């Protein structure tokens, strides 16, 4: 699988890293894992989703929409998507966010450092200094 998921701040900040070539099946599987993390966390559970290493992904919005699973949880806080400088990744990320994060606050940014700053600025209980690989 070309996706990793872990706690960066236990029970408060989830970190997902997508890299390489991503498939619809992988997107669906990681969403189910993401929901498990949310349910195990202490609300609000924030997420940093790093898409900077993605080389290829499904481009059909119809396929993406069919493969998405909404969270259905109130645990979710702010979601920050790290898209890098790729305009296509930014566009698809924005569309996906609007589809599955309808009730969540989300932001797009260019770097992991910026993502951490956004979370810390919005929620003082976030104590991350940087993302630990």
MODELLER restraints for C-alpha pairs under 7 A, 6 or more apart:
rsr = mdl.restraints
at = mdl.atoms
rsr.add(forms.Gaussian(group=physical.xy_distance, feature=features.Distance(at['CA:1:A'], at['CA:26:A']), mean=6.92, stdev=0.5))
rsr.add(forms.Gaussian(group=physical.xy_distance, feature=features.Distance(at['CA:2:A'], at['CA:18:A']), mean=6.02, stdev=0.5))
rsr.add(forms.Gaussian(group=physical.xy_distance, feature=features.Distance(at['CA:2:A'], at['CA:19:A']), mean=5.46, stdev=0.5))
rsr.add(forms.Gaussian(group=physical.xy_distance, feature=features.Distance(at['CA:2:A'], at['CA:20:A']), mean=6.14, stdev=0.5))
rsr.add(forms.Gaussian(group=physical.xy_distance, feature=features.Distance(at['CA:2:A'], at['CA:21:A']), mean=6.96, stdev=0.5))
rsr.add(forms.Gaussian(group=physical.xy_distance, feature=features.Distance(at['CA:2:A'], at['CA:22:A']), mean=6.54, stdev=0.5))
rsr.add(forms.Gaussian(group=physical.xy_distance, feature=features.Distance(at['CA:3:A'], at['CA:16:A']), mean=6.95, stdev=0.5))
rsr.add(forms.Gaussian(group=physical.xy_distance, feature=features.Distance(at['CA:3:A'], at['CA:17:A']), mean=5.53, stdev=0.5))
rsr.add(forms.Gaussian(group=physical.xy_distance, feature=features.Distance(at['CA:3:A'], at['CA:18:A']), mean=4.52, stdev=0.5))
rsr.add(forms.Gaussian(group=physical.xy_distance, feature=features.Distance(at['CA:3:A'], at['CA:19:A']), mean=6.36, stdev=0.5))
rsr.add(forms.Gaussian(group=physical.xy_distance, feature=features.Distance(at['CA:4:A'], at['CA:16:A']), mean=5.57, stdev=0.5))
rsr.add(forms.Gaussian(group=physical.xy_distance, feature=features.Distance(at['CA:4:A'], at['CA:17:A']), mean=5.15, stdev=0.5))
rsr.add(forms.Gaussian(group=physical.xy_distance, feature=features.Distance(at['CA:4:A'], at['CA:18:A']), mean=6.69, stdev=0.5))
rsr.add(forms.Gaussian(group=physical.xy_distance, feature=features.Distance(at['CA:5:A'], at['CA:15:A']), mean=5.66, stdev=0.5))
rsr.add(forms.Gaussian(group=physical.xy_distance, feature=features.Distance(at['CA:5:A'], at['CA:16:A']), mean=4.43, stdev=0.5))
rsr.add(forms.Gaussian(group=physical.xy_distance, feature=features.Distance(at['CA:5:A'], at['CA:17:A']), mean=6.53, stdev=0.5))
rsr.add(forms.Gaussian(group=physical.xy_distance, feature=features.Distance(at['CA:6:A'], at['CA:14:A']), mean=5.85, stdev=0.5))
rsr.add(forms.Gaussian(group=physical.xy_distance, feature=features.Distance(at['CA:6:A'], at['CA:15:A']), mean=5.41, stdev=0.5))
rsr.add(forms.Gaussian(group=physical.xy_distance, feature=features.Distance(at['CA:6:A'], at['CA:16:A']), mean=6.70, stdev=0.5))
rsr.add(forms.Gaussian(group=physical.xy_distance, feature=features.Distance(at['CA:7:A'], at['CA:13:A']), mean=5.88, stdev=0.5))
rsr.add(forms.Gaussian(group=physical.xy_distance, feature=features.Distance(at['CA:7:A'], at['CA:14:A']), mean=4.65, stdev=0.5))
rsr.add(forms.Gaussian(group=physical.xy_distance, feature=features.Distance(at['CA:7:A'], at['CA:15:A']), mean=6.00, stdev=0.5))
rsr.add(forms.Gaussian(group=physical.xy_distance, feature=features.Distance(at['CA:8:A'], at['CA:14:A']), mean=5.81, stdev=0.5))
rsr.add(forms.Gaussian(group=physical.xy_distance, feature=features.Distance(at['CA:8:A'], at['CA:15:A']), mean=5.98, stdev=0.5))
rsr.add(forms.Gaussian(group=physical.xy_distance, feature=features.Distance(at['CA:8:A'], at['CA:131:A']), mean=6.81, stdev=0.5))
rsr.add(forms.Gaussian(group=physical.xy_distance, feature=features.Distance(at['CA:9:A'], at['CA:128:A']), mean=6.70, stdev=0.5))
rsr.add(forms.Gaussian(group=physical.xy_distance, feature=features.Distance(at['CA:11:A'], at['CA:40:A']), mean=6.84, stdev=0.5))
rsr.add(forms.Gaussian(group=physical.xy_distance, feature=features.Distance(at['CA:11:A'], at['CA:41:A']), mean=4.11, stdev=0.5))
rsr.add(forms.Gaussian(group=physical.xy_distance, feature=features.Distance(at['CA:11:A'], at['CA:42:A']), mean=5.48, stdev=0.5))
rsr.add(forms.Gaussian(group=physical.xy_distance, feature=features.Distance(at['CA:11:A'], at['CA:45:A']), mean=6.97, stdev=0.5))
rsr.add(forms.Gaussian(group=physical.xy_distance, feature=features.Distance(at['CA:12:A'], at['CA:41:A']), mean=5.97, stdev=0.5))
rsr.add(forms.Gaussian(group=physical.xy_distance, feature=features.Distance(at['CA:12:A'], at['CA:42:A']), mean=5.92, stdev=0.5))
rsr.add(forms.Gaussian(group=physical.xy_distance, feature=features.Distance(at['CA:12:A'], at['CA:44:A']), mean=6.85, stdev=0.5))
rsr.add(forms.Gaussian(group=physical.xy_distance, feature=features.Distance(at['CA:12:A'], at['CA:45:A']), mean=4.62, stdev=0.5))
rsr.add(forms.Gaussian(group=physical.xy_distance, feature=features.Distance(at['CA:12:A'], at['CA:46:A']), mean=6.09, stdev=0.5))
rsr.add(forms.Gaussian(group=physical.xy_distance, feature=features.Distance(at['CA:13:A'], at['CA:45:A']), mean=5.76, stdev=0.5))
rsr.add(forms.Gaussian(group=physical.xy_distance, feature=features.Distance(at['CA:13:A'], at['CA:46:A']), mean=4.78, stdev=0.5))
rsr.add(forms.Gaussian(group=physical.xy_distance, feature=features.Distance(at['CA:13:A'], at['CA:47:A']), mean=5.36, stdev=0.5))
rsr.add(forms.Gaussian(group=physical.xy_distance, feature=features.Distance(at['CA:14:A'], at['CA:46:A']), mean=6.28, stdev=0.5))
rsr.add(forms.Gaussian(group=physical.xy_distance, feature=features.Distance(at['CA:14:A'], at['CA:47:A']), mean=4.58, stdev=0.5))
rsr.add(forms.Gaussian(group=physical.xy_distance, feature=features.Distance(at['CA:14:A'], at['CA:48:A']), mean=6.24, stdev=0.5))
rsr.add(forms.Gaussian(group=physical.xy_distance, feature=features.Distance(at['CA:15:A'], at['CA:47:A']), mean=5.83, stdev=0.5))
rsr.add(forms.Gaussian(group=physical.xy_distance, feature=features.Distance(at['CA:15:A'], at['CA:48:A']), mean=4.93, stdev=0.5))
rsr.add(forms.Gaussian(group=physical.xy_distance, feature=features.Distance(at['CA:15:A'], at['CA:49:A']), mean=5.95, stdev=0.5))
rsr.add(forms.Gaussian(group=physical.xy_distance, feature=features.Distance(at['CA:16:A'], at['CA:48:A']), mean=6.32, stdev=0.5))
rsr.add(forms.Gaussian(group=physical.xy_distance, feature=features.Distance(at['CA:16:A'], at['CA:49:A']), mean=4.72, stdev=0.5))
rsr.add(forms.Gaussian(group=physical.xy_distance, feature=features.Distance(at['CA:16:A'], at['CA:50:A']), mean=6.00, stdev=0.5))
rsr.add(forms.Gaussian(group=physical.xy_distance, feature=features.Distance(at['CA:17:A'], at['CA:49:A']), mean=6.00, stdev=0.5))
rsr.add(forms.Gaussian(group=physical.xy_distance, feature=features.Distance(at['CA:17:A'], at['CA:50:A']), mean=4.66, stdev=0.5))
rsr.add(forms.Gaussian(group=physical.xy_distance, feature=features.Distance(at['CA:17:A'], at['CA:51:A']), mean=6.33, stdev=0.5))
rsr.add(forms.Gaussian(group=physical.xy_distance, feature=features.Distance(at['CA:18:A'], at['CA:50:A']), mean=6.07, stdev=0.5))
rsr.add(forms.Gaussian(group=physical.xy_distance, feature=features.Distance(at['CA:18:A'], at['CA:51:A']), mean=5.18, stdev=0.5))
rsr.add(forms.Gaussian(group=physical.xy_distance, feature=features.Distance(at['CA:18:A'], at['CA:53:A']), mean=6.32, stdev=0.5))
rsr.add(forms.Gaussian(group=physical.xy_distance, feature=features.Distance(at['CA:18:A'], at['CA:54:A']), mean=5.98, stdev=0.5))
rsr.add(forms.Gaussian(group=physical.xy_distance, feature=features.Distance(at['CA:19:A'], at['CA:51:A']), mean=6.71, stdev=0.5))
rsr.add(forms.Gaussian(group=physical.xy_distance, feature=features.Distance(at['CA:19:A'], at['CA:53:A']), mean=4.28, stdev=0.5))
rsr.add(forms.Gaussian(group=physical.xy_distance, feature=features.Distance(at['CA:19:A'], at['CA:54:A']), mean=4.21, stdev=0.5))
rsr.add(forms.Gaussian(group=physical.xy_distance, feature=features.Distance(at['CA:19:A'], at['CA:55:A']), mean=6.78, stdev=0.5))
rsr.add(forms.Gaussian(group=physical.xy_distance, feature=features.Distance(at['CA:20:A'], at['CA:53:A']), mean=6.25, stdev=0.5))
rsr.add(forms.Gaussian(group=physical.xy_distance, feature=features.Distance(at['CA:20:A'], at['CA:54:A']), mean=4.84, stdev=0.5))
rsr.add(forms.Gaussian(group=physical.xy_distance, feature=features.Distance(at['CA:20:A'], at['CA:55:A']), mean=4.92, stdev=0.5))
rsr.add(forms.Gaussian(group=physical.xy_distance, feature=features.Distance(at['CA:20:A'], at['CA:56:A']), mean=6.47, stdev=0.5))
rsr.add(forms.Gaussian(group=physical.xy_distance, feature=features.Distance(at['CA:21:A'], at['CA:54:A']), mean=6.29, stdev=0.5))
rsr.add(forms.Gaussian(group=physical.xy_distance, feature=features.Distance(at['CA:21:A'], at['CA:55:A']), mean=5.61, stdev=0.5))
rsr.add(forms.Gaussian(group=physical.xy_distance, feature=features.Distance(at['CA:21:A'], at['CA:56:A']), mean=4.55, stdev=0.5))
rsr.add(forms.Gaussian(group=physical.xy_distance, feature=features.Distance(at['CA:21:A'], at['CA:57:A']), mean=5.71, stdev=0.5))
rsr.add(forms.Gaussian(group=physical.xy_distance, feature=features.Distance(at['CA:22:A'], at['CA:56:A']), mean=6.27, stdev=0.5))
rsr.add(forms.Gaussian(group=physical.xy_distance, feature=features.Distance(at['CA:22:A'], at['CA:57:A']), mean=4.81, stdev=0.5))
rsr.add(forms.Gaussian(group=physical.xy_distance, feature=features.Distance(at['CA:23:A'], at['CA:57:A']), mean=6.17, stdev=0.5))
rsr.add(forms.Gaussian(group=physical.xy_distance, feature=features.Distance(at['CA:23:A'], at['CA:58:A']), mean=6.40, stdev=0.5))
rsr.add(forms.Gaussian(group=physical.xy_distance, feature=features.Distance(at['CA:24:A'], at['CA:58:A']), mean=6.76, stdev=0.5))
rsr.add(forms.Gaussian(group=physical.xy_distance, feature=features.Distance(at['CA:24:A'], at['CA:64:A']), mean=6.50, stdev=0.5))
rsr.add(forms.Gaussian(group=physical.xy_distance, feature=features.Distance(at['CA:24:A'], at['CA:67:A']), mean=5.86, stdev=0.5))
rsr.add(forms.Gaussian(group=physical.xy_distance, feature=features.Distance(at['CA:28:A'], at['CA:67:A']), mean=5.63, stdev=0.5))
rsr.add(forms.Gaussian(group=physical.xy_distance, feature=features.Distance(at['CA:28:A'], at['CA:68:A']), mean=5.86, stdev=0.5))
rsr.add(forms.Gaussian(group=physical.xy_distance, feature=features.Distance(at['CA:28:A'], at['CA:69:A']), mean=6.68, stdev=0.5))
rsr.add(forms.Gaussian(group=physical.xy_distance, feature=features.Distance(at['CA:31:A'], at['CA:69:A']), mean=6.56, stdev=0.5))
rsr.add(forms.Gaussian(group=physical.xy_distance, feature=features.Distance(at['CA:35:A'], at['CA:71:A']), mean=6.07, stdev=0.5))
rsr.add(forms.Gaussian(group=physical.xy_distance, feature=features.Distance(at['CA:38:A'], at['CA:45:A']), mean=6.32, stdev=0.5))
rsr.add(forms.Gaussian(group=physical.xy_distance, feature=features.Distance(at['CA:38:A'], at['CA:75:A']), mean=6.02, stdev=0.5))
rsr.add(forms.Gaussian(group=physical.xy_distance, feature=features.Distance(at['CA:38:A'], at['CA:76:A']), mean=6.65, stdev=0.5))
rsr.add(forms.Gaussian(group=physical.xy_distance, feature=features.Distance(at['CA:39:A'], at['CA:75:A']), mean=6.83, stdev=0.5))
rsr.add(forms.Gaussian(group=physical.xy_distance, feature=features.Distance(at['CA:43:A'], at['CA:75:A']), mean=4.73, stdev=0.5))
rsr.add(forms.Gaussian(group=physical.xy_distance, feature=features.Distance(at['CA:43:A'], at['CA:76:A']), mean=6.75, stdev=0.5))
rsr.add(forms.Gaussian(group=physical.xy_distance, feature=features.Distance(at['CA:44:A'], at['CA:75:A']), mean=5.27, stdev=0.5))
rsr.add(forms.Gaussian(group=physical.xy_distance, feature=features.Distance(at['CA:44:A'], at['CA:76:A']), mean=5.52, stdev=0.5))
rsr.add(forms.Gaussian(group=physical.xy_distance, feature=features.Distance(at['CA:44:A'], at['CA:77:A']), mean=4.58, stdev=0.5))
rsr.add(forms.Gaussian(group=physical.xy_distance, feature=features.Distance(at['CA:45:A'], at['CA:75:A']), mean=5.75, stdev=0.5))
rsr.add(forms.Gaussian(group=physical.xy_distance, feature=features.Distance(at['CA:45:A'], at['CA:76:A']), mean=4.98, stdev=0.5))
rsr.add(forms.Gaussian(group=physical.xy_distance, feature=features.Distance(at['CA:45:A'], at['CA:77:A']), mean=5.08, stdev=0.5))
rsr.add(forms.Gaussian(group=physical.xy_distance, feature=features.Distance(at['CA:46:A'], at['CA:76:A']), mean=6.15, stdev=0.5))
rsr.add(forms.Gaussian(group=physical.xy_distance, feature=features.Distance(at['CA:46:A'], at['CA:77:A']), mean=4.73, stdev=0.5))
rsr.add(forms.Gaussian(group=physical.xy_distance, feature=features.Distance(at['CA:46:A'], at['CA:78:A']), mean=4.92, stdev=0.5))
rsr.add(forms.Gaussian(group=physical.xy_distance, feature=features.Distance(at['CA:46:A'], at['CA:79:A']), mean=5.75, stdev=0.5))
rsr.add(forms.Gaussian(group=physical.xy_distance, feature=features.Distance(at['CA:47:A'], at['CA:78:A']), mean=6.52, stdev=0.5))
rsr.add(forms.Gaussian(group=physical.xy_distance, feature=features.Distance(at['CA:47:A'], at['CA:79:A']), mean=4.74, stdev=0.5))
rsr.add(forms.Gaussian(group=physical.xy_distance, feature=features.Distance(at['CA:47:A'], at['CA:80:A']), mean=6.24, stdev=0.5))
rsr.add(forms.Gaussian(group=physical.xy_distance, feature=features.Distance(at['CA:48:A'], at['CA:79:A']), mean=5.93, stdev=0.5))
rsr.add(forms.Gaussian(group=physical.xy_distance, feature=features.Distance(at['CA:48:A'], at['CA:80:A']), mean=4.86, stdev=0.5))
rsr.add(forms.Gaussian(group=physical.xy_distance, feature=features.Distance(at['CA:48:A'], at['CA:81:A']), mean=5.92, stdev=0.5))
rsr.add(forms.Gaussian(group=physical.xy_distance, feature=features.Distance(at['CA:48:A'], at['CA:115:A']), mean=6.76, stdev=0.5))
rsr.add(forms.Gaussian(group=physical.xy_distance, feature=features.Distance(at['CA:49:A'], at['CA:80:A']), mean=6.21, stdev=0.5))
rsr.add(forms.Gaussian(group=physical.xy_distance, feature=features.Distance(at['CA:49:A'], at['CA:81:A']), mean=4.77, stdev=0.5))
rsr.add(forms.Gaussian(group=physical.xy_distance, feature=features.Distance(at['CA:49:A'], at['CA:82:A']), mean=6.05, stdev=0.5))
rsr.add(forms.Gaussian(group=physical.xy_distance, feature=features.Distance(at['CA:50:A'], at['CA:81:A']), mean=5.99, stdev=0.5))
rsr.add(forms.Gaussian(group=physical.xy_distance, feature=features.Distance(at['CA:50:A'], at['CA:82:A']), mean=4.67, stdev=0.5))
rsr.add(forms.Gaussian(group=physical.xy_distance, feature=features.Distance(at['CA:50:A'], at['CA:83:A']), mean=6.67, stdev=0.5))
rsr.add(forms.Gaussian(group=physical.xy_distance, feature=features.Distance(at['CA:51:A'], at['CA:82:A']), mean=5.66, stdev=0.5))
rsr.add(forms.Gaussian(group=physical.xy_distance, feature=features.Distance(at['CA:51:A'], at['CA:83:A']), mean=5.13, stdev=0.5))
rsr.add(forms.Gaussian(group=physical.xy_distance, feature=features.Distance(at['CA:52:A'], at['CA:82:A']), mean=6.25, stdev=0.5))
rsr.add(forms.Gaussian(group=physical.xy_distance, feature=features.Distance(at['CA:52:A'], at['CA:83:A']), mean=5.13, stdev=0.5))
rsr.add(forms.Gaussian(group=physical.xy_distance, feature=features.Distance(at['CA:52:A'], at['CA:84:A']), mean=5.05, stdev=0.5))
rsr.add(forms.Gaussian(group=physical.xy_distance, feature=features.Distance(at['CA:58:A'], at['CA:64:A']), mean=6.86, stdev=0.5))
rsr.add(forms.Gaussian(group=physical.xy_distance, feature=features.Distance(at['CA:70:A'], at['CA:100:A']), mean=5.12, stdev=0.5))
rsr.add(forms.Gaussian(group=physical.xy_distance, feature=features.Distance(at['CA:76:A'], at['CA:104:A']), mean=6.85, stdev=0.5))
rsr.add(forms.Gaussian(group=physical.xy_distance, feature=features.Distance(at['CA:77:A'], at['CA:104:A']), mean=6.51, stdev=0.5))
rsr.add(forms.Gaussian(group=physical.xy_distance, feature=features.Distance(at['CA:77:A'], at['CA:105:A']), mean=6.95, stdev=0.5))
rsr.add(forms.Gaussian(group=physical.xy_distance, feature=features.Distance(at['CA:78:A'], at['CA:104:A']), mean=6.33, stdev=0.5))
rsr.add(forms.Gaussian(group=physical.xy_distance, feature=features.Distance(at['CA:78:A'], at['CA:105:A']), mean=4.96, stdev=0.5))
rsr.add(forms.Gaussian(group=physical.xy_distance, feature=features.Distance(at['CA:78:A'], at['CA:106:A']), mean=5.54, stdev=0.5))
rsr.add(forms.Gaussian(group=physical.xy_distance, feature=features.Distance(at['CA:79:A'], at['CA:105:A']), mean=6.32, stdev=0.5))
rsr.add(forms.Gaussian(group=physical.xy_distance, feature=features.Distance(at['CA:79:A'], at['CA:106:A']), mean=4.54, stdev=0.5))
rsr.add(forms.Gaussian(group=physical.xy_distance, feature=features.Distance(at['CA:79:A'], at['CA:107:A']), mean=6.48, stdev=0.5))
rsr.add(forms.Gaussian(group=physical.xy_distance, feature=features.Distance(at['CA:80:A'], at['CA:106:A']), mean=5.52, stdev=0.5))
rsr.add(forms.Gaussian(group=physical.xy_distance, feature=features.Distance(at['CA:80:A'], at['CA:107:A']), mean=4.84, stdev=0.5))
rsr.add(forms.Gaussian(group=physical.xy_distance, feature=features.Distance(at['CA:80:A'], at['CA:108:A']), mean=5.83, stdev=0.5))
rsr.add(forms.Gaussian(group=physical.xy_distance, feature=features.Distance(at['CA:80:A'], at['CA:115:A']), mean=5.91, stdev=0.5))
rsr.add(forms.Gaussian(group=physical.xy_distance, feature=features.Distance(at['CA:81:A'], at['CA:107:A']), mean=6.19, stdev=0.5))
rsr.add(forms.Gaussian(group=physical.xy_distance, feature=features.Distance(at['CA:81:A'], at['CA:108:A']), mean=4.83, stdev=0.5))
rsr.add(forms.Gaussian(group=physical.xy_distance, feature=features.Distance(at['CA:81:A'], at['CA:109:A']), mean=6.25, stdev=0.5))
rsr.add(forms.Gaussian(group=physical.xy_distance, feature=features.Distance(at['CA:82:A'], at['CA:108:A']), mean=6.00, stdev=0.5))
rsr.add(forms.Gaussian(group=physical.xy_distance, feature=features.Distance(at['CA:82:A'], at['CA:109:A']), mean=5.04, stdev=0.5))
rsr.add(forms.Gaussian(group=physical.xy_distance, feature=features.Distance(at['CA:82:A'], at['CA:110:A']), mean=5.40, stdev=0.5))
rsr.add(forms.Gaussian(group=physical.xy_distance, feature=features.Distance(at['CA:82:A'], at['CA:111:A']), mean=5.70, stdev=0.5))
rsr.add(forms.Gaussian(group=physical.xy_distance, feature=features.Distance(at['CA:82:A'], at['CA:112:A']), mean=6.44, stdev=0.5))
rsr.add(forms.Gaussian(group=physical.xy_distance, feature=features.Distance(at['CA:82:A'], at['CA:115:A']), mean=6.80, stdev=0.5))
rsr.add(forms.Gaussian(group=physical.xy_distance, feature=features.Distance(at['CA:83:A'], at['CA:89:A']), mean=6.10, stdev=0.5))
rsr.add(forms.Gaussian(group=physical.xy_distance, feature=features.Distance(at['CA:83:A'], at['CA:90:A']), mean=5.59, stdev=0.5))
rsr.add(forms.Gaussian(group=physical.xy_distance, feature=features.Distance(at['CA:83:A'], at['CA:108:A']), mean=6.73, stdev=0.5))
rsr.add(forms.Gaussian(group=physical.xy_distance, feature=features.Distance(at['CA:83:A'], at['CA:109:A']), mean=6.18, stdev=0.5))
rsr.add(forms.Gaussian(group=physical.xy_distance, feature=features.Distance(at['CA:83:A'], at['CA:110:A']), mean=5.52, stdev=0.5))
rsr.add(forms.Gaussian(group=physical.xy_distance, feature=features.Distance(at['CA:84:A'], at['CA:110:A']), mean=4.17, stdev=0.5))
rsr.add(forms.Gaussian(group=physical.xy_distance, feature=features.Distance(at['CA:84:A'], at['CA:111:A']), mean=6.17, stdev=0.5))
rsr.add(forms.Gaussian(group=physical.xy_distance, feature=features.Distance(at['CA:85:A'], at['CA:110:A']), mean=6.25, stdev=0.5))
rsr.add(forms.Gaussian(group=physical.xy_distance, feature=features.Distance(at['CA:109:A'], at['CA:115:A']), mean=6.45, stdev=0.5))
rsr.add(forms.Gaussian(group=physical.xy_distance, feature=features.Distance(at['CA:112:A'], at['CA:131:A']), mean=6.87, stdev=0.5))
rsr.add(forms.Gaussian(group=physical.xy_distance, feature=features.Distance(at['CA:113:A'], at['CA:130:A']), mean=6.24, stdev=0.5))
rsr.add(forms.Gaussian(group=physical.xy_distance, feature=features.Distance(at['CA:116:A'], at['CA:128:A']), mean=6.70, stdev=0.5))
rsr.add(forms.Gaussian(group=physical.xy_distance, feature=features.Distance(at['CA:116:A'], at['CA:130:A']), mean=6.39, stdev=0.5))
rsr.add(forms.Gaussian(group=physical.xy_distance, feature=features.Distance(at['CA:119:A'], at['CA:126:A']), mean=6.70, stdev=0.5))
rsr.add(forms.Gaussian(group=physical.xy_distance, feature=features.Distance(at['CA:120:A'], at['CA:126:A']), mean=5.33, stdev=0.5))
rsr.add(forms.Gaussian(group=physical.xy_distance, feature=features.Distance(at['CA:120:A'], at['CA:127:A']), mean=6.97, stdev=0.5))
